[in-house]
Amino acid sequence: MNAIDRTPADLLRSALAADPSRPLVTFYDDATGERVELSVATFANWVAKTANYLQGDLAAAPGDRLALLLPAHWQTAVWLLACSSVGVVAEVGGNPAGADLVVSGPDTLEEARACSGERVALALRPLGGRFPQAPAGFADYAVEVPSQGDRFAPFAPVDPQAPALVVGGEELTGEQVVARASADARERALSSGSRSLSALPYDTWEGLSAGLLAPLAADGSVVLCRNLDRLDATGLAQRVESERVTHTTA
């Protein structure tokens, strides 16, 4: 993190400038056996493509509200940083009926249909796979995003003091998100090279911070685990050792 970082997207740009090759997000789904590791550069590329899709094809603008109906997942992390890049307010678990657009996983499609704006669906299949057939009324993220540009530039500057994130019923500006994430990183003694394991959901600040934002602010990385309860104590210990985990929040 640099002193000039004022939004989550700024944090990612600083991480990319410092060391693009280091791991940033390692994702496990212990229900499917999936493991995906994204370097800073790879993660940033996904964010750029998603931000281009959000700003271009979906015509989202700063201040628009996006209901994010996704679990803790590497693709959810991508969407959060893409929203920050464009200036769109990411409402984690938000009400689709009151949102300008909605991004949904496979388990919340009926709820997401309440959104009268653009609707995007994610299959959340291993390796970012697409739906066998896109749900009616939704664009399939895995179909739409790969062809997007690898570099992103916002049409309008993002205001760090404008709303950026709603989680747990609390609205935060970009500056507040960065300040809280940085404070959490200090409290948890995270630093460059720290590797944090988190199995918390993303529907609270604690989960978002532990599973993405605090490690990002600290120039560390995160091992994000879904369905970790499928592992026994021995399996968890082996993961901590193999992934060189330094901090755990489960």
C-alpha positions as CSV (number, residue, x, y, z in Angstrom):
1,M,0.0,0.0,0.0
2,N,1.1,3.5,-0.8
3,A,0.2,6.7,1.1
4,I,-1.7,7.9,-2.0
5,D,-4.0,4.9,-2.2
6,R,-7.6,6.1,-1.6
7,T,-9.7,3.4,-3.1
8,P,-9.6,-0.4,-3.2
9,A,-8.7,-0.1,-6.9
10,D,-5.7,2.0,-5.9
11,L,-4.5,-0.7,-3.6
12,L,-4.6,-3.2,-6.5
13,R,-2.7,-0.8,-8.7
14,S,0.0,-0.4,-6.1
15,A,0.3,-4.2,-5.6
16,L,0.6,-4.6,-9.4
17,A,3.4,-1.9,-9.6
18,A,5.3,-3.5,-6.7
19,D,5.3,-7.2,-7.6
20,P,3.0,-8.4,-10.3
21,S,4.1,-12.0,-10.1
22,R,3.5,-12.7,-6.4
23,P,0.3,-14.7,-5.4
24,L,-2.6,-12.6,-4.4
25,V,-5.7,-14.9,-4.2
26,T,-5.6,-18.7,-3.8
27,F,-9.1,-20.1,-3.8
28,Y,-10.2,-23.5,-2.6
29,D,-13.7,-25.1,-2.8
30,D,-13.6,-28.2,-0.7
31,A,-17.0,-29.3,-2.1
32,T,-15.6,-29.6,-5.6
33,G,-11.9,-30.0,-5.0
34,E,-11.2,-26.8,-6.9
35,R,-8.0,-24.9,-6.4
36,V,-7.2,-21.7,-8.3
37,E,-4.2,-19.5,-7.7
38,L,-4.1,-16.0,-9.1
39,S,-1.0,-13.8,-9.1
40,V,-1.4,-10.0,-8.7
41,A,-1.1,-9.7,-12.5
42,T,-3.6,-12.4,-13.3
43,F,-6.1,-11.0,-10.8
44,A,-5.6,-7.5,-12.1
45,N,-6.2,-8.7,-15.6
46,W,-9.6,-10.2,-14.6
47,V,-10.4,-7.0,-12.8
48,A,-9.6,-4.9,-15.9
49,K,-11.7,-7.2,-18.2
50,T,-14.6,-7.1,-15.7
51,A,-14.4,-3.3,-15.3
52,N,-14.4,-2.9,-19.1
53,Y,-17.5,-5.1,-19.3
54,L,-19.2,-3.2,-16.5
55,Q,-18.4,0.2,-17.9
56,G,-18.8,-0.6,-21.6
57,D,-21.3,-3.4,-22.3
58,L,-23.4,-2.8,-19.1
59,A,-23.1,1.0,-19.3
60,A,-22.6,1.3,-15.6
61,A,-21.5,4.7,-14.3
62,P,-20.1,6.1,-11.0
63,G,-22.8,6.1,-8.4
64,D,-24.8,3.2,-9.9
65,R,-25.7,0.5,-7.4
66,L,-24.8,-3.2,-8.1
67,A,-26.4,-5.9,-6.0
68,L,-23.7,-8.5,-5.6
69,L,-25.3,-11.9,-4.8
70,L,-22.2,-14.1,-4.7
71,P,-20.5,-16.1,-2.0
72,A,-16.9,-15.7,-0.9
73,H,-15.1,-16.7,-4.1
74,W,-12.2,-15.4,-6.3
75,Q,-14.7,-14.1,-8.9
76,T,-16.5,-12.2,-6.2
77,A,-13.2,-10.5,-5.3
78,V,-12.8,-9.6,-8.9
79,W,-16.2,-8.0,-9.1
80,L,-15.5,-6.0,-5.9
81,L,-12.4,-4.5,-7.4
82,A,-14.0,-3.9,-10.8
83,C,-16.8,-2.0,-9.1
84,S,-14.2,0.1,-7.3
85,S,-12.4,0.7,-10.6
86,V,-15.5,2.1,-12.3
87,G,-17.0,3.9,-9.2
88,V,-20.0,1.6,-9.0
89,V,-21.3,1.0,-5.5
90,A,-21.0,-2.8,-4.7
91,E,-23.9,-3.8,-2.4
92,V,-22.9,-7.2,-1.0
93,G,-26.1,-9.2,-0.7
94,G,-28.0,-6.1,-1.7
95,N,-31.7,-5.9,-2.8
96,P,-31.9,-6.5,-6.5
97,A,-35.2,-4.7,-6.8
98,G,-33.5,-1.4,-5.7
99,A,-30.3,-1.9,-7.7
100,D,-29.3,-0.6,-11.1
101,L,-27.8,-4.0,-12.0
102,V,-27.3,-7.3,-10.4
103,V,-24.6,-10.0,-10.4
104,S,-25.8,-13.4,-9.2
105,G,-24.5,-16.9,-8.6
106,P,-26.4,-20.0,-9.6
107,D,-28.3,-20.2,-6.2
108,T,-29.8,-16.7,-6.2
109,L,-31.1,-16.3,-9.8
110,E,-34.8,-16.1,-8.8
111,E,-34.0,-13.4,-6.3
112,A,-31.9,-11.6,-8.9
113,R,-34.8,-11.4,-11.4
114,A,-36.3,-8.6,-9.3
115,C,-33.7,-6.3,-10.8
116,S,-35.1,-4.3,-13.7
117,G,-31.6,-3.4,-15.0
118,E,-28.8,-5.5,-16.4
119,R,-28.4,-9.0,-15.0
120,V,-25.2,-11.0,-15.0
121,A,-25.0,-14.6,-13.8
122,L,-21.9,-16.6,-12.7
123,A,-21.9,-20.4,-12.8
124,L,-19.1,-20.5,-10.2
125,R,-17.8,-23.6,-11.9
126,P,-14.1,-24.7,-11.6
127,L,-11.7,-22.6,-13.7
128,G,-14.4,-19.9,-14.3
129,G,-16.5,-22.2,-16.5
130,R,-19.7,-21.1,-18.1
131,F,-23.3,-22.3,-17.7
132,P,-24.2,-25.2,-20.1
133,Q,-27.0,-22.8,-21.1
134,A,-27.2,-19.2,-19.9
135,P,-30.1,-18.6,-17.5
136,A,-33.0,-16.8,-19.3
137,G,-32.8,-13.0,-18.7
138,F,-29.1,-13.1,-17.7
139,A,-25.8,-12.6,-19.5
140,D,-23.2,-15.4,-18.7
141,Y,-20.1,-13.7,-17.2
142,A,-17.9,-16.5,-18.4
143,V,-19.0,-15.9,-22.0
144,E,-18.9,-12.1,-22.0
145,V,-15.7,-11.2,-20.1
146,P,-12.9,-13.1,-21.8
147,S,-13.0,-10.9,-25.0
148,Q,-12.9,-7.6,-23.0
149,G,-9.8,-5.4,-23.0
150,D,-6.9,-6.2,-20.8
151,R,-6.4,-2.5,-19.8
152,F,-9.0,-0.3,-18.1
153,A,-9.4,3.4,-17.9
154,P,-12.5,4.9,-16.3
155,F,-14.6,7.3,-18.4
156,A,-14.9,9.5,-15.3
157,P,-12.5,9.9,-12.3
158,V,-13.6,7.8,-9.3
159,D,-14.2,10.0,-6.2
160,P,-12.6,8.4,-3.1
161,Q,-15.2,10.2,-0.9
162,A,-18.2,8.8,-2.8
163,P,-20.0,5.6,-1.6
164,A,-18.1,2.5,-2.8
165,L,-19.3,-0.4,-0.7
166,V,-22.3,-1.5,1.3
167,V,-21.8,-4.6,3.5
168,G,-23.6,-5.7,6.6
169,G,-26.0,-2.7,6.2
170,E,-23.2,-0.1,6.4
171,E,-22.2,2.2,3.5
172,L,-18.6,3.1,3.1
173,T,-16.7,5.4,0.8
174,G,-13.6,4.2,-1.0
175,E,-11.4,6.1,1.5
176,Q,-13.2,4.5,4.4
177,V,-12.7,1.0,2.9
178,V,-9.0,1.6,2.5
179,A,-8.6,3.1,6.0
180,R,-10.5,0.2,7.7
181,A,-8.6,-2.4,5.7
182,S,-5.3,-0.8,6.6
183,A,-6.2,-0.6,10.3
184,D,-7.3,-4.3,10.2
185,A,-4.0,-5.2,8.6
186,R,-2.1,-3.5,11.4
187,E,-4.2,-5.1,14.1
188,R,-3.7,-8.5,12.6
189,A,0.1,-7.8,12.2
190,L,-0.1,-8.4,8.5
191,S,2.8,-7.3,6.4
192,S,4.4,-7.8,3.0
193,G,4.6,-11.6,2.5
194,S,1.9,-12.4,5.0
195,R,-0.4,-15.2,3.8
196,S,-3.9,-15.2,5.4
197,L,-6.3,-18.1,5.3
198,S,-10.0,-17.1,5.6
199,A,-13.1,-19.2,5.5
200,L,-15.5,-16.4,6.4
201,P,-18.4,-15.4,4.1
202,Y,-18.2,-12.1,2.3
203,D,-21.5,-10.8,3.8
204,T,-19.8,-8.9,6.7
205,W,-17.0,-6.4,6.9
206,E,-15.0,-8.9,8.9
207,G,-15.3,-11.5,6.1
208,L,-14.4,-9.1,3.3
209,S,-11.5,-7.7,5.3
210,A,-10.0,-11.1,6.3
211,G,-10.7,-12.6,2.9
212,L,-9.4,-9.9,0.6
213,L,-9.1,-6.3,1.7
214,A,-6.7,-6.4,4.7
215,P,-4.2,-8.7,2.9
216,L,-4.4,-6.5,-0.1
217,A,-3.7,-3.4,2.0
218,A,-0.7,-5.1,3.6
219,D,0.9,-6.3,0.4
220,G,0.1,-9.8,1.5
221,S,-2.0,-12.6,0.0
222,V,-5.1,-14.6,0.9
223,V,-6.0,-18.3,0.9
224,L,-9.8,-18.1,0.5
225,C,-11.6,-21.3,1.4
226,R,-15.2,-22.2,0.6
227,N,-16.8,-25.3,2.3
228,L,-13.8,-25.6,4.6
229,D,-16.0,-27.6,7.0
230,R,-15.4,-30.5,4.6
231,L,-11.9,-30.8,5.9
232,D,-10.9,-32.4,9.2
233,A,-8.2,-31.0,11.5
234,T,-5.5,-33.0,9.7
235,G,-6.6,-31.7,6.3
236,L,-6.6,-28.1,7.6
237,A,-3.2,-28.5,9.1
238,Q,-1.8,-29.8,5.8
239,R,-3.3,-26.9,3.9
240,V,-1.8,-24.4,6.3
241,E,1.6,-26.0,5.9
242,S,1.4,-26.5,2.1
243,E,0.2,-22.9,1.5
244,R,2.7,-21.4,3.9
245,V,-0.2,-19.7,5.8
246,T,0.9,-17.2,8.5
247,H,-2.5,-16.0,9.7
248,T,-5.8,-17.8,10.0
249,T,-9.4,-16.5,10.3
250,A,-11.9,-19.4,10.0
